[in-house]
Amino acid sequence: MTAGMTPRRIVRLPAALVIALGVVALVASIAAAMTLGAADVSLVTVRDVILNNLALANIPVRPAANAIVWEDRLPRALVAAACGAGLGLCGVVMQALLRNPLADPFILGVSSGASTGAVLVAVLGLGSGALGLSAGAFIGALVAFALVLVLARAAAAGTSGVILAGVAGTHFFSALTSLIVFAFADSDATRGVMFWLLGSLEGMRWNHVLLAIVVVTVGALAVAASAQTLDAFAFGDDVAASLGIHVSRVRTLLFILTALMTATLVSIAGAIGFVGLVLPHAARLLVGPRHARVVPTTIVLGALFMVWVDAASRTVFAPSPLPVGVGTALVGVPVFVALLVRRKKVRA
């Protein structure tokens, strides 16, 4: 900062206001997203379909419109919202525990392990359909996380050991995935696997909605209850220990929670990057660094972000949908650069 200049005041918004406006915007966005697509569906039709299926009305609606809204677009939008909220939440936890602004849910090798599990199922025929693919991804994610955790404990190097073990695990399982595809996959299997690896919300159904919402809700409650603990970790292990926190045990439990959430969401929707990296920073810029505010704000922003990225991914390049992971990267990179530039200006 140049001599004689006064520090720029950082303007924070009330968290309650941001969350309330975000929830309203999220509901409106989900409704709007259901009108987008190859088949024209009006907001009135969306309203009628939802009321009918909730047994709150009995309004005549075309069967095709009912199927499009209730069986296809609404589950997809809700899973997108849950994935955005959950991955953003995991990013908050990882960045606090590792004290690294570049940490995201996939730093523990969970995404690459899930990819390996899914590829094994798809290429070697170790399961059947989407259920087998999801189960393989979930098991692969847990195996990768277990390996990273063992490596981190063997290194005994604190947060840096976790990051290095995560990098090693990520590269190992990525190489293993490539080896399986190269050695065993035909062209059709390779195309399907690559589409899934880039993130896909195609074919979401109500069982996916239920699983995603339950996992994210449980995770959100646990992380919200740990908000003060995350504040302490953000200042370092010594500060956390001085406040009576069992650093190693709490960190391991939160890592396990994050890994389980990420594994579940990846098994449902594939690898979706940048959500857990970008959204926590956006939340901190809006409401400040305290996790009691950051956690709910990130959940709402993540859900809102993913709903619109998914809507754009399936409409801009119609009739061929763009993998949603590509969409999050295309939007996330410029947003992250903008956040970095703004942070630099604020500190100047």
N, C-alpha and C positions, 0 to 999 in steps of 0.2 A: 504494500500500500504506500503511495507517495506521501511524503511529509506534508503536513497541513491539511490532508484530506481526512474527513471523518469516516468511520466505518459505515458501510451500507447496512441499513437495518433490514433484517430478514423478517418479512411479513408472513406470519403463520395464520392459517384459517382455523376456526373452531372445529375440532374433530367431529363433534356432533352434527354440525352443519354439513360438513363434507360427506359424512356417512349417510345422512338423511337424503341429501340431494343425489348421492350415488345410488342409493336403493331405488329412488323414484326413476332415475335414468336407466337403471338396470331393468326394471319391470317394463318400462316403455321400449327399451331396446330389444328385449326378448319378444315382445309383441310385434315390433316392427320387423325383426328378423324373420318371423314366421310368414310375412307377406312377400318375402323376396324369394325368387326362384323361377323355374321354367313355367310353372303353373301360377296364374294370377289368383291370389287369395287376398280378400280385403280384410281390414281390421275388424269390421263388423262380423265377418264370417269367423275370424279367429275367436272373437268373443263368444259367438254362438256355440262354436264347437267345444270350447272349454267349459262353458256353463252346462251344456248337455252332458258331457262326460263326467262332470262333477255332480250330476243329478240335481242341479240347481235350476234347470229349465228344460223345456222340451220344444225347442225351436227347429223347424224343418231345415235340414242342411243336406246338401248333396253328399252321398257316400264317398265320392272321390275327394271332396274337400275335407271331410271328416278324417279320412285316412291320411291325407297329406299333412294336416295340422297335428292331429293327435298321435299318429303312429310314426311320423317322420320328423317334422320340423321342430315340434316342441321338445321331444326327448333330446334331439341333437343340440338345441339351444341350451337346455338345462345342463347337459353334460359339459358343454363348452364353458358355461358359467362356473360349474363345480371345478373343472380342471384349472381354469384361470385362478379361481380363489385358492385352491389347494396348492398349486405350484408357487403362487405368489407368497403364500403363507410359509411354505418350506424355504423359500428364499430369505425371508425375514429371519428365520431361525438359524440358517446356515451362516448368514452374514454376521449375526450377533455372536454365535458360538466360535467362529473362526476369526472374528475381527478382520474380515477381508471383504471389502466392498464388491469384489468380483466373484464371490462365492454364489453358487446357485444349487438347486436341488440335485443336479446331476454330478456334482463334484465328488460324490461318494461312489461313483462308478455304477450307480443304480440303472441309469439309462442304457449304458452299453451292455450291462448284464441282461437287462430285459430284452434287448435286441437279440442277443445270442440265444436266449431261451425261445423267443418267438421264431427265429430262423430255424432252430432245431426242429420245432414242431412243423413248420411249414414245408421245409425242404426234405426232412427225413420221414415225414408222416407219422410223428409220434403222438398225434392227437387228431381231433376232427373239428373242422370249422372254426368259427370265431372263438368259441369257448375254449378249444384246445390252444389256440394262439394266445389268448389272454392268460390261461393257466401257465403256459410255457414262459411267457414274459414275466409273470409274477415270480415264478420259481427262480428264473435266471437273475432277476433283480435282487432277490434275497441272497442267492449264492454270491453274487458280486459284492454286495454290501458286507457279508460275513467275511469274505476274503480281505476287503479293504480294512475292516475293523481289526482283524488279526494282524495285518501288516502294520497298521498304525500303533497297535499295542507293542509289537515287537520292536518298532523303531523307538518308542518311548520319547518322542520329540515334540509332544504337545500338539498344538494346532498345526504347526508346519508339517509334522509327521502325518496327520490326517490328510492334508492337502496333497502331499507327495504320494501317499498310498492311494488316494483317489485318482491321481493322474496315472499312476502305474496300472491300477485296475481298469481304468477307462481304456487305456491303450491296449491292454492285454485282451479284453473282451471284444474290443473293436476289431482287432486283428483276427481273433477267433471267428467272429461273425463273417468277416471277409473270406476267411479260409473255407468255411462251410459253404458259403454261396458259390465261391469259385470252384470248389471241388465237386459239389453234389447238385447244385441247382440248375434246372433248365431255364430257358428264357422266360417262360410264363411265370414260374415260381419266383424268379429273380425280380420281375416287374412287380408282382404282388408284395413281396417282402420289402422292396425299396419304398413302395408307396406307404406301407405301414410304418417303416422306420422313420419316415419324414413327418409322421403324425397324421392321423386320419380320424374324422368323426363320422365317416360313412357308416350307415347301418346301426346307429345307436337305437336302443330299445329301452323300455321302462325298467328292465332289470339293471341295465347299466346306470340309469339315472339313480335308482335306489342305492346301488353300491357306492357310486361316486358321492352322493349327498351325505350318506351315513358316514363314510370315511372322513370327508372334509369337515363335517359337523363335529365329530369326535375330536379330530385334530385341532380344530379351531378352539374348542372349549379348553383342551389341554394347554395349548399355547397361550391363550388369553390368561389362564390361571398362572402361567409362568412368566408373565410380562415383566414383573419386577426382577426376576432372576435373569432374564435376558438383558435388562438394563445393566445389571451388575456385570455380566459376562462381557458386555460391550466395553467396559473399562479395564478388563483384564482379569486373569485368574486370581491374582493376589487380592484384588478388591472383592471379588466374589467370595473367596475363602474368608476374608475378614468379616464378611456379613453372615457367616455361618453356613454358607452353601457348600455342600460336598461336591466339589468341582468335577471330579472324575465321574462319579456316579450320575450326577444330573446331566452332564454333557452326553454320556453314553445313552441315557434314557431318551434325551431329546433327539440324538442322532437316530436311534431306533425308530422313534415316532416319525421323523422326517422320511426315513428310508421306506417305512411301510406305506405312508401316504403317497410318496413318489412312485413306488412300485405298483400300487393299486391303480393310480391314474395313468401311468405309462402302459400298464397291461390293458387298460380300456381304450386309450386314445393314441397310443404310440408315443414316440419321443417328440415333445413339444418344448423347444428351447426359448430362451430369452424372457419368458414370463417371470420366472423366479429371480432373474437378474435385474430386470428393469423396474418392475412395479414397486418393490420396497423403496427404491430411491425416489420414485415419484411420490410415494406416500410420505416419506420423511420431509421432502421439500414442501409439501402441503401442510402437514400438521406437526412437524418437529420430530425429534429423535426418540421420544419416550414410547416404549413398546405398547403401553396401554392404549395409545392412540394409533400407532403405526399398524398394529395387527388388524383391527377391524377395517381401517382405511385400505390396507393392502388387499384384504379379502374382497371388498366391494370393487376396487379399481381393477383387480385381476379378473373378476367375473365380467365386468363391463368390457374390458379390453378383449377378452377371448370371444365373447358373443359377437362383437363387430368384426374381429379378424376372421372368424369362421364364416360369418355372413358374406364378407367380401370374397373369401377364398372359394366359396361355392357358387358365386354369382358372376364375378368379373370374368372368369375363364370358362363359363358355362358353354357347352354341356359337360366339359371335362373339369371336374373340381380340382383346385389346387390343393396339395397337401397342406394341412393347417400349420404344420411346423415351418413350412416355407413362408407362409403368410406372417407368422409371428416374427421370423427373422427379418423379413423385408420391412416390417413396421418397427420392430424392436430396435434394430441397429440405429436408424435415424433418431428415434426417440431417446435412446441411450446417449448418443452423441450430443443431442440438445441438452439433456440433463447435465452432462459433464461440463458443457460450455456455460450453462447457467450457474452451476456450482462454482466454477472458476470466477465468474463475474461477481458472485455474492461474496466470495472470499477476498476479492481484490480491493 
